[in-house]
């Protein structure tokens, strides 16, 4: 997994105005093919309004920046009816999916297909899956936002591709889709497939699309209008660890954490994790204590327990399988450390309502 960097550490584009935040690596050979200017946003029930509006705002500001309607979009739903977001706000739909599938077959090039979800797990939708496969077969660009990435995986259009998955959905995604190269990045790009973890990452994703078509200068103007102070690149870190200080930016700490996240099921010794950083075990211990308020071994344990907690809430795997998937060889040891962390036994987590389980997680993140 690639790591995030402070904007002060990135070289700026040569054509960028003073105060720009766009990195210089703006044009690569695979980026030269333009993105079609028409977007179909398929909204899943309980989609994230934050992620959806962030994407639309980028396209709106891009049109303002270039002085013409370079991008257009419409809202698609399963039946053409309005869709209720996770926060209860309703968005009207312009067309139902059956009609849009017929029209897409006659469109050249095909519009960009976007599945916008949220944090809830989407249900099975054979018509939606068929539409996505049709878009793939026509070499159309496809974008998954938040829970929409799970739909892409279930439709088979993400197989063997690199996909960004929200950290709460990540454990279940790994279990359900072993053929997809899932990451906990803010967003990923794999050829004509874009995926993002949702929320603010949607803004970054669509900025990257605009950058491909119109370059850094237009993206800079969008960021100025949106008062955006930081732009993430493909593969940048989705989140920083809980309780990290604002000044948390030490590369060695990030490298160790990346190694921890990559070895949840088969935990490595701290000495082996530190070996890749070029600093000493003592230095890493000191940095973890000062930046995160805990030792590397404690932080590693909490990562594994967090993964177990998410699997208990979102999967039907037996508790012993979850324990083993998170690097615990003994069910009794797992139950003990889990209870110490969350205040209840693993099986009790499954009995909690979704709201109660979320409160437990929030209490941990704030501790």
N, C-alpha and C positions, 0 to 999 in steps of 0.2 A: 504494500500500500504506500502511495506517495504521501508525503507529509505537507502540511500547510506552512506557509511562511508569512512573515510580516510584510506588508506592502512596502515598507522601507527597505527591504532586502531584495526587492525585485528591480531589474533594469526596466526603464520605461521606454515606450515606443518613441522613436525619433520624431514622429510627426505629432506627438501629443503636446497639448498646451501645458503651461505651468500648473502643477498640482495634479497632473493626471495620475490615474491609478491602474492603467492597463498595462500588462506585461508586454515586453518587446517581442515575444515569440508568437506574434499574431498570425503569421501566414506560413502554413506548411503545405506541401504538395497535395496531400489528401483533402485539404480544405478548399481547393480552388473551385470545385463544382458548386454552383450556387444552390441554396436551399429554395424549393418552391415557395412562392409568396403567399399561398393560401393554406390556412390551418383549420383542421377540424378538431375541436375540443370535445371529446366524449367524456361526460361527467358521470362518475360512479356515485351511487348513493353515499351520503356522508363524506363527500369529497372535501378537501381542504380549500376553503375560500382564500386563505393566505397564499397558498401555492398557485392557485388558479389566477388570482388577481395580479400576482407578481409577474406571471408570464404575459398576461394581457397588457400590463403597464409597459413592459419592455417594448412590445410591438407598437403600442400607441406612441411612445416617445421616439421610437425609431422613425415612424412616419413623420413626426414633427421635425426630427433632426435632418432628414434627407429632403424634406420639403415636398413630399408626394406620398401617395398611398402605396408604399412598397409592399405592405403586408395587409392582408385581410383575414378574417376568421369568422367562424360560426360555431354555435353550440349544438352538439348532437347528443341526444339521449336515446335510450332503448326504444321508447314509444313516442317520442316527440313531445312529451310532457315536461313540465318544469322539474328540476332536481333540487332537493334540499341538501345544503351543505352540512358539515359537522357542527357548525355553530348555529344552525337553524335558519340561515338566510337562504331564500329560494332564488334560483337562477332559471330564467325562461330558456327553453330550447327552441332553436329555429327549425329543426328537422328531426325526424325519427331515423334510427339506424337503417331500417330496410330501404327507405327512399335514398339515403345517402350512399348505400352500397351500390344501388343501380346507377346513380349519377357518377360515382367514382369510376366505374368501369368505362365510362365514356370520356373521362377527363384525362388530358395529357398536357403536362405531367400530372401525376396523382397528387392531391393535396397532402400535406403533412398530417399524419394521423397521431393524435395525442390522447392518451388515456390518463385522465386526472383523477387520482384517488386521494385517500387520506391515511390516517393511522389505523383505521379499521380494516379487517381482512375482507377482501371482496369475495362475493360468491361466484359460482360457475355460471358462465353466460356463453353458450355455444354460438349464438349469432355474433357476438362481439369477437370471439376467437376467430370465427370464419372471416370477418372483415379484416382483422389484423393480418391473417395469412394471405388474403387477397392483396393487401397493401404491400406485403413483403414480396409476393410473387411479381408485382409490378415495379419492384425496386423503388417503392416509395419510402420516404423517411418516416420513422416511427419514434415516438417519444413516450416514455413512461414517467409519470410524476407520482411520487409517494407510493401508495398501494397500487397504482396503475402498473408498476413494474411487475408485480405478482401476476397480473392479468397477462402481460406480455409473455411471461415465463410459461403460464398455463396454456397459452395459445401456441407455444412452440417456436415463437419468433426470436426468443432470446437464447436458445440452446447454443452452447459453445461461445457465447458472447460475454463481454465484460459489462456488468451492470452494477449501478449504485443502488443500495438497498438501505432504507432507514434502519437505524441501529436497533429499534424495538422489534422490527420484523425480521432482522437479519438471522437470528438463530433458527426460526421456523423455515425461512427461505433456504438456508443451507441444507436442512433436512429434506425439504420437499423437492428442491431442484438442484441436485448434485452436478448436473451437466452445465449449469450456468456459472460463470466466473464472477461470483458476487463479491462486492467490496463495500466497505463502510465509508466510501468517499462521498463528498457533497454531490458530485455528478460525474458521469462517465460518458465517453463517446467511443463507439466501436463501429466504424464505418457509417452506415446510414441509420444506426440505432443510438439514440440518446436516452439515458435514464438519469433520474435525479431523486434524491431522498425526500424532496418536498420542501415546504416552507420557503425560507430564503434561498435555498439551493435552486429553486425554480427561476429566480431572478438571474442567477449566475448562468444557468443553462441557456436561457434565451439570449442573454448578452453574447454568449459564445456563438450562437446561430447568427446573430446580427453582425458580429465581427467578421465571420466568414464572408458575408455578402458585401459589407460596406466598410470594413476596416476599423482601426483603432480610434480614428478621429470621431466617428459617429458614436462609438461606444462611450468615448469620453464625454460627449455632449449629453448622452442619456444619463450617465452617472451624475453629472453636474445637476441636471434637472431633478433627478431622483434623490439627490443628496446622499449618494452611496459612497461610503468612504473606503470600501474594500471590495475587490473582485476576486473570487476564487477561480482557479484554473481546473481543468480536467484532472481528477484524481486527488485534489486537495482534501484534507481531512474534514470529515463531516461534523465532528464535534471535538471539543477538548475535554479532558477528563474532568469529572465532578470536582469542585473545590479548587480548580487550578487558578492561580493568581492571574491578574490581567497581564503581568509581565512574563507569563509562562511562554517561553519560546526557545528553550534550550534544546538544540538538535539531538544531543545524546539521550535526553529523557524521552523525546518523541520516538527515537529509534528503538529504545528498550520497550516502550509501550506497544509499538507496532509489532515487535517480535512476540510480546505477550498475547496480543490479539490473534496472531497467526498460529499460536500454539495453546489453544484453550483445551483441546481434547488430550494433548500430549505435552503437559507442562515441562518446560526446560528449567534447569537450575539457573539461578540468578547470575552465576559466574558465566555460564554459556551465553546468556542474553547480553551481558555486559561486554563480552568479547568482541562484538561487532561494532562497538561504539568508539573504540580507541581511547577511552578513559578508564580509570580504575574503578574497582568495586566500591571502594571507599568514597570516591567522588560521586558515584551514582547514588549511593545511600544518602549522602548529604544533600544532593539535588532533589531527590524525591521527598526528603523530609522538609526542605525549605519550600518547594513548589507545591507539593500535594499534601503535606502534613502527615505522611505515613511512609513506612519503609517499602522498598520494591516488592518484597515478598507479601506484605499485607495488601498492597495494591493489586498484585497478581491474583491473590485469593478472591478479592472483591470482584474483579473482572469475571472470574469463573463462576462465582455465585450469581452475579448479575445475569450471565448467560443462562444459568439454570433457572433463575426466577422467570425470565422471559419465556423459556420453553415450557415451564409449568403452566403459565398463563395462556399460551397460544397453541400448544400442541397436545396431542393425546398420548404421547410417548409414556411408557411406564417410568416411574420415578427412578428405578435402578438404571435404566438406559440413559436418562437425562444425567444422572450422576456420572456415568462413564463418559458421556459425550462432553462433559465439562472437566474431565481429568481426575475424578474421584474414584479410587479403586474400591472403596468400602462404603456401602450404603449407610452404615451407622455413623461413620465419620462425616459423610456428607450431611446427614440429618442434623448432627450436632452443630457444625459450623453454619449451616443454613439458619437454624433456629437462633443462634447467637447474632446473626446478621439481621434477620427480618422479624424476629420475635414470634415466629410460628413454625411448625413443622412443614416440610415440603407438601404433604398431602393436603394440609389445611389451606395452602395458597390456592389450590384448585377449587376450594369451597367458597372462597371470597368472591364477592361480586367484582365486576370489572372496575367499578369506581373505588372500592376498598383496596384492591390490589394496586391501583395507580397511586393512592395515597401512601401506601407502604413504600413504593418506589420513590416517590417524591421526598418522603422523610429521609430516606437513605441518601439521596442526592444532596439534600440540604445539610446533612450532618457533617 
